[in-house]
Amino acid sequence: MRDLASYLARIGYSGSTDPSAETLRALHRAHMLAVPFENLDIHLHRQIVCDEARFLDKIVNDHRGGFCYELNGAFAALLRALGFQATLLSARVARPDGSEGREFDHLCLHVRANSDSEESWLADVGFGDSFVDPLRMQPGMEQAQFSRVFRLAEKDNDRLQMEERADGNWTPKYSFSLQPRSLSEFSGMCHYQQTSADSHFTQQRICSLATEQGRITLADLKFIETRDGKREERNLANDDEWRSILRNQFRIRLPEPDRT
């Protein structure tokens, strides 16, 4: 990576960079608190291409966020530059009817501190409202974070399923195998997600960011804030207010619309 210092500054990280569980946890949390999950380029009709250099330029230099391919693709590059082993994994996102999306529906990461490490983690800075700290890659282990609990459950065909406990029940979020993948393998689904009418990414503009108290989200002309488990929503008056919140809450500045 050409400018490691700029990436660390982008996520506001100034701690140890030695590859360890503590460093991974701190980097993951810093990334979640600084870089939003957003699909704004799709609605600006800007093509998103599976290219690591473009991901890094967008997130670090343009001070933008992105969706899973961009966020986890860039985060993997950061981890590797620091000496971690970071492997791209293909995940299939769970649907409300119990089925799953296609292979390469989601990109997440299998991370080890180094080649000699026996411990490994599921890292994912690109799934929106999800775990803030990486999860130990240990099936069946309940892992509490703030007021939420996650686990990895064993599934058929050597797959693991990431689940969250809600109201006493475990809700599947996505499943994955540990088969290493290359970034180019996600190109087809990356194109589908930004062009298909069946993709939820084409349905509305989303910008969402974890905070120390919860999360803030722009869903088209609705601003949602969750603080200490309490959710508040308000409708925005127009796109000018939407752009103002993007600037002030997410630090994202988009080109001004042509008003002629």
Buried (B, 14 or more C-beta within 10 A) or exposed (E): BEEBEEBBEBBEBEEEBEBBBEBBBBBBBBBBBBBBBBBBBBBEEEEBEBBBEBBBEBBBEEBBBBBBBBBBBBBBBBBBBBBBBBBBBBBBBBEEEEEBBEBBBBBBBBBBBEEEBEEBBBBBBBBBBBBBBBBBBBEEEEBEBEEBBBBBBEBEEEBBBBBBBEEEEBEBBBBBBEEEBEBEBBBEBBBBBBEEEEBEBBBEBBBBBBBEEBBBBBBEBEBBBBEEEEEEEEEBEEEEEBBEBBEEBBEBEEEEEEEE
